[in-house]
Amino acid sequence: MSFPDTHSLEFQYLVYGDPRGLQHFHQTTLLNGVVVFHCESPALRDHPRQEWIAHTFSAQDLLEREEYCKDQYYVHNKMLGEIDNMITESADLLQRRRGCIINSSGVIAFDEWAVNGRDFLTFEPQTLEWTALSDLAGPVAVKWSGQSVGNHVYGAFGQSDCPRTHRMFQQRRAAWLQQAAKQDLSGLRIRLTEDGVPIEHGLQRTGPLPNGDETVQTRLQVQISTNRAQTYRCEIESDAVNFSVPWDERLLEEPDMILPVVGVLVGSALLILISLHYIHRFWKGSAGYKKVVTDDIP
C-alpha cells in the first residue's frame, strides 16, 4: 500500500557472470518507484530515463552520475568476490537494493542483499550492523560488521546522502513540471460565463500547477448569488479544442477531461470551484493533440 505523503529513492544493483567468464553489472535508480537512471557494463554510462532530467541536469551533473556508476561497478564486483571466497557454494549472482523511504514520521533507510536469488544479508544504517539472513551468510556478516570505516559510509548514505539526493531530484522535477505546464497551457483560454457573458469581476485564478501525478491543474473561483435564474458555464478554448460545461448545482463529471467541483458556503452564497484536470488527454494547436505534461518516457 502506498500513501500520498510517502516518497522514496532506491538504488538497485545486479552483478552476475556469463559462461565466458565476463562479469556484468547493472545499476538502476528509482525515484518514487519510477526509473530515472539506468547504467550497465561495459559502457557504464548512467542514462536518463525521464524527460525532465534532460532539462534539469547539466553536462557536469551527468558526468558525476557516470563516475558514481563506475565506482559502484568496482565496489560491487569486489564485494561479490569477497562473498564467493567466504561461503561454501559459488556466488554467481549478487542483487542489492538500498535507499530511503521518506514520510511524515522521518527517514527509513534500507540496505538488502541477495546471493544466487536468495535473501543473504541486511545492513542497519543506524546500528551499523550486518545481519545474516541465512546460515550461509553468517561468516560474511561477522567480518563486515567489524569494518568500521566502510559501515559508517554506508550508514551516512542511508541517513543523509539518500534523503538529500531525493530532495534534489524532487525539487528539479517539480520546477520542470511547473515550467512545462505554463508553456503547454499558454495557448489555452479558460473562463467562467454567466448567461454567456464572461465573468471578470471577483474572479480568482490559480495555476496551472502540477498535481504530482503527471497531470496539471488550473482553478477559477468566484462567489455568486444563490439566485438560479442565471446559467453558469466553464469554457475552455484553444486553436484545436472547444469545451463548454454547464454547472447545474450537482457534481458534473466528464471522464478524463474536466472535473467541476462545487462547494456550498454557509449563508446565501455559493462558491464555484472549477478544477481542470488534463488526464491522458491531448491538445496542441491545429497540428493535432499531445499530452500536456509527459514525464514517463523510457
C-alpha positions as CSV (number, residue, x, y, z in Angstrom):
1,M,0.0,0.0,0.0
2,S,1.3,3.5,-0.9
3,F,0.5,6.7,1.0
4,P,0.4,10.2,-0.5
5,D,3.0,11.6,1.9
6,T,5.4,8.7,1.3
7,H,8.3,9.1,-1.1
8,S,11.4,7.0,-1.9
9,L,14.7,6.9,-3.6
10,E,16.1,3.4,-4.4
11,F,19.3,2.1,-6.0
12,Q,19.2,-1.4,-7.4
13,Y,22.4,-3.4,-8.2
14,L,22.8,-6.6,-10.1
15,V,26.2,-8.4,-10.7
16,Y,26.5,-11.7,-12.5
17,G,28.9,-13.7,-14.6
18,D,28.3,-15.3,-18.0
19,P,29.6,-18.6,-19.5
20,R,32.6,-16.7,-21.0
21,G,33.7,-15.6,-17.5
22,L,32.7,-12.0,-18.0
23,Q,31.2,-10.0,-15.1
24,H,28.1,-7.9,-15.9
25,F,26.8,-5.0,-13.8
26,H,23.5,-3.1,-13.8
27,Q,22.6,-0.1,-11.6
28,T,19.0,1.3,-11.7
29,T,17.9,4.4,-9.8
30,L,14.2,4.8,-9.0
31,L,12.5,7.9,-7.7
32,N,9.2,7.2,-6.0
33,G,9.1,3.8,-7.8
34,V,9.8,5.3,-11.3
35,V,13.1,4.5,-13.1
36,V,15.0,7.8,-13.6
37,F,18.5,6.5,-14.4
38,H,20.0,3.2,-15.6
39,C,23.6,2.2,-16.0
40,E,25.2,-1.1,-17.1
41,S,28.5,-2.5,-18.2
42,P,30.6,-2.4,-20.3
43,A,29.8,1.3,-21.1
44,L,28.9,2.3,-17.5
45,R,27.1,5.4,-18.6
46,D,24.1,6.4,-16.4
47,H,21.4,7.1,-19.0
48,P,18.4,9.3,-18.0
49,R,15.1,7.6,-18.4
50,Q,12.8,10.7,-17.8
51,E,12.4,13.8,-20.0
52,W,12.7,16.2,-17.1
53,I,16.2,15.0,-16.3
54,A,17.4,16.2,-19.8
55,H,16.1,19.7,-19.0
56,T,17.4,19.9,-15.4
57,F,20.7,18.1,-15.3
58,S,23.8,19.8,-16.7
59,A,26.6,18.0,-18.5
60,Q,28.6,18.1,-15.3
61,D,25.7,16.6,-13.3
62,L,25.5,13.7,-15.8
63,L,29.3,13.2,-15.7
64,E,29.1,12.9,-11.9
65,R,26.4,10.3,-12.3
66,E,28.6,8.4,-14.7
67,E,31.5,8.5,-12.3
68,Y,29.3,7.2,-9.5
69,C,28.2,4.3,-11.6
70,K,31.8,3.4,-12.4
71,D,32.6,3.5,-8.7
72,Q,29.7,1.2,-7.8
73,Y,30.8,-1.2,-10.5
74,Y,34.1,-1.8,-8.9
75,V,32.7,-1.8,-5.4
76,H,30.1,-4.5,-6.1
77,N,32.4,-6.7,-8.1
78,K,34.9,-6.6,-5.2
79,M,32.2,-7.5,-2.7
80,L,30.9,-10.3,-4.8
81,G,34.4,-11.7,-4.8
82,E,34.6,-11.4,-1.1
83,I,31.3,-13.3,-0.6
84,D,32.4,-16.0,-3.0
85,N,35.6,-16.6,-1.0
86,M,33.7,-16.9,2.3
87,I,30.7,-19.1,1.6
88,T,30.5,-22.8,0.9
89,E,29.0,-22.5,-2.5
90,S,29.7,-20.5,-5.6
91,A,28.4,-16.9,-5.6
92,D,27.2,-16.4,-9.1
93,L,24.6,-13.7,-8.7
94,L,24.5,-10.7,-6.4
95,Q,21.5,-8.5,-6.0
96,R,21.3,-5.4,-3.8
97,R,18.7,-2.7,-3.1
98,R,19.4,0.3,-0.9
99,G,17.9,3.7,-0.4
100,C,15.5,5.6,1.8
101,I,11.7,6.0,2.4
102,I,10.6,9.4,3.5
103,N,7.3,10.2,5.1
104,S,5.8,12.4,7.8
105,S,7.5,10.2,10.5
106,G,11.0,10.7,9.1
107,V,13.5,8.7,7.1
108,I,13.6,4.9,6.9
109,A,16.9,3.7,5.3
110,F,17.3,0.2,4.0
111,D,20.1,-2.0,2.5
112,E,19.2,-5.5,1.5
113,W,21.4,-8.2,-0.2
114,A,20.6,-11.4,-2.0
115,V,23.0,-14.1,-3.4
116,N,22.0,-16.6,-6.0
117,G,18.4,-15.4,-5.8
118,R,18.1,-16.0,-2.0
119,D,18.0,-13.5,0.9
120,F,21.5,-13.1,2.2
121,L,22.3,-10.0,4.3
122,T,20.8,-6.8,5.6
123,F,22.7,-3.7,6.8
124,E,21.2,-1.5,9.5
125,P,22.3,2.1,8.9
126,Q,21.5,3.2,12.5
127,T,23.4,0.5,14.3
128,L,26.0,0.0,11.6
129,E,25.5,-3.8,12.0
130,W,25.1,-6.6,9.4
131,T,22.5,-9.3,9.9
132,A,22.8,-12.7,8.3
133,L,19.5,-13.9,6.7
134,S,20.9,-17.5,6.2
135,D,23.5,-19.8,7.7
136,L,25.5,-19.3,4.6
137,A,25.8,-15.5,5.3
138,G,27.0,-15.9,8.9
139,P,30.8,-15.5,8.3
140,V,30.2,-12.5,5.9
141,A,28.0,-10.7,8.5
142,V,30.6,-11.2,11.2
143,K,33.5,-9.9,9.1
144,W,31.6,-6.9,7.6
145,S,30.3,-5.8,11.0
146,G,33.9,-5.3,12.0
147,Q,34.7,-2.9,9.1
148,S,34.0,0.3,11.0
149,V,35.0,2.8,8.3
150,G,33.0,1.3,5.5
151,N,30.0,0.8,7.7
152,H,30.0,4.5,8.7
153,V,30.0,5.4,5.0
154,Y,27.0,3.1,4.3
155,G,25.2,4.5,7.4
156,A,25.7,8.1,6.2
157,F,24.4,7.2,2.8
158,G,21.1,5.9,4.2
159,Q,20.6,8.6,6.8
160,S,21.8,11.7,5.0
161,D,23.1,11.2,1.4
162,C,20.0,9.5,0.2
163,P,17.4,12.0,1.6
164,R,19.5,14.9,0.3
165,T,19.7,13.3,-3.2
166,H,15.9,12.6,-3.1
167,R,15.2,16.2,-2.2
168,M,17.3,17.4,-5.1
169,F,15.5,15.1,-7.6
170,Q,12.1,16.2,-6.3
171,Q,12.9,19.9,-6.5
172,R,14.3,19.7,-10.0
173,R,11.4,17.6,-11.2
174,A,8.8,19.9,-9.6
175,A,10.4,23.0,-11.2
176,W,10.4,21.5,-14.6
177,L,6.8,20.3,-14.4
178,Q,5.6,23.7,-13.4
179,Q,7.5,25.4,-16.2
180,A,6.3,22.8,-18.7
181,A,2.7,23.3,-17.5
182,K,3.0,27.1,-18.1
183,Q,4.4,26.6,-21.6
184,D,2.0,23.8,-22.7
185,L,-1.1,25.7,-21.4
186,S,-0.1,29.1,-22.7
187,G,-2.4,28.8,-25.7
188,L,-5.4,27.7,-23.7
189,R,-8.2,30.1,-22.9
190,I,-10.3,29.3,-19.8
191,R,-13.2,31.4,-18.5
192,L,-16.4,31.2,-16.5
193,T,-19.5,32.7,-18.0
194,E,-22.9,33.9,-16.7
195,D,-25.6,33.7,-19.3
196,G,-22.9,33.6,-21.9
197,V,-21.1,36.7,-20.6
198,P,-17.5,36.1,-19.3
199,I,-17.2,36.8,-15.5
200,E,-14.4,39.2,-14.8
201,H,-15.3,40.9,-11.5
202,G,-14.2,39.0,-8.4
203,L,-12.7,36.1,-10.4
204,Q,-9.7,34.5,-8.8
205,R,-7.3,32.3,-10.9
206,T,-4.7,29.8,-9.6
207,G,-2.3,27.8,-11.7
208,P,-1.5,26.0,-13.8
209,L,0.3,23.8,-11.2
210,P,1.4,20.2,-11.3
211,N,-0.8,17.8,-9.3
212,G,2.2,15.4,-8.6
213,D,0.6,12.6,-10.6
214,E,1.7,13.6,-14.2
215,T,-1.3,16.0,-14.6
216,V,-1.7,19.7,-14.2
217,Q,-4.5,21.8,-12.7
218,T,-5.7,25.4,-13.0
219,R,-8.5,26.7,-10.9
220,L,-11.1,29.5,-11.4
221,Q,-13.1,30.7,-8.4
222,V,-15.9,33.2,-7.9
223,Q,-18.7,33.9,-5.4
224,I,-22.2,34.2,-6.9
225,S,-25.7,34.8,-5.7
226,T,-27.9,31.8,-4.9
227,N,-30.4,33.1,-7.5
228,R,-30.6,30.3,-10.0
229,A,-32.1,32.4,-12.8
230,Q,-28.7,32.6,-14.4
231,T,-26.8,29.9,-16.3
232,Y,-23.2,29.4,-15.5
233,R,-20.7,27.6,-17.6
234,C,-16.9,26.8,-17.7
235,E,-15.5,27.3,-21.2
236,I,-12.1,26.0,-22.4
237,E,-10.8,27.0,-25.9
238,S,-7.7,26.8,-28.0
239,D,-6.9,26.6,-31.7
240,A,-7.7,22.8,-31.5
241,V,-10.3,22.3,-28.8
242,N,-13.6,23.9,-27.6
243,F,-15.2,22.6,-24.4
244,S,-18.2,24.1,-22.6
245,V,-19.5,22.5,-19.4
246,P,-22.6,23.8,-17.5
247,W,-22.9,23.9,-13.8
248,D,-26.3,22.7,-12.6
249,E,-25.9,22.5,-8.8
250,R,-24.5,19.0,-8.8
251,L,-21.2,17.4,-9.5
252,L,-20.6,17.0,-13.2
253,E,-18.0,14.6,-14.4
254,E,-16.5,14.3,-17.9
255,P,-14.1,11.3,-17.6
256,D,-10.5,12.1,-18.4
257,M,-11.4,15.7,-19.3
258,I,-13.0,18.2,-16.9
259,L,-14.0,17.8,-13.3
260,P,-16.0,20.7,-11.9
261,V,-16.2,20.8,-8.1
262,V,-19.0,22.7,-6.3
263,G,-18.9,23.7,-2.7
264,V,-21.7,25.3,-0.7
265,L,-20.9,28.1,1.7
266,V,-22.8,29.0,4.9
267,G,-25.3,31.8,4.2
268,S,-26.6,33.0,0.8
269,A,-23.6,32.4,-1.4
270,L,-22.3,29.6,-3.5
271,L,-18.6,29.1,-4.2
272,I,-17.9,27.6,-7.6
273,L,-14.6,25.9,-7.9
274,I,-13.7,24.7,-11.3
275,S,-10.7,22.4,-11.5
276,L,-9.5,21.4,-14.9
277,H,-7.6,18.1,-14.9
278,Y,-6.0,17.2,-18.2
279,I,-5.6,13.4,-17.6
280,H,-4.3,11.4,-20.6
281,R,-5.8,13.9,-22.9
282,F,-4.0,15.7,-25.7
283,W,-4.1,19.1,-27.3
284,K,-1.8,21.4,-29.2
285,G,-2.8,23.9,-31.9
286,S,-4.1,23.0,-35.3
287,A,-1.4,20.3,-35.7
288,G,-3.3,17.9,-33.5
289,Y,-3.1,16.7,-29.9
290,K,-0.3,16.0,-27.5
291,K,0.0,15.3,-23.7
292,V,0.1,18.5,-21.7
293,V,2.8,17.0,-19.4
294,T,4.8,13.9,-20.2
295,D,7.1,12.5,-17.6
296,D,7.2,8.7,-18.1
297,I,9.3,8.5,-21.3
298,P,11.5,5.4,-21.2
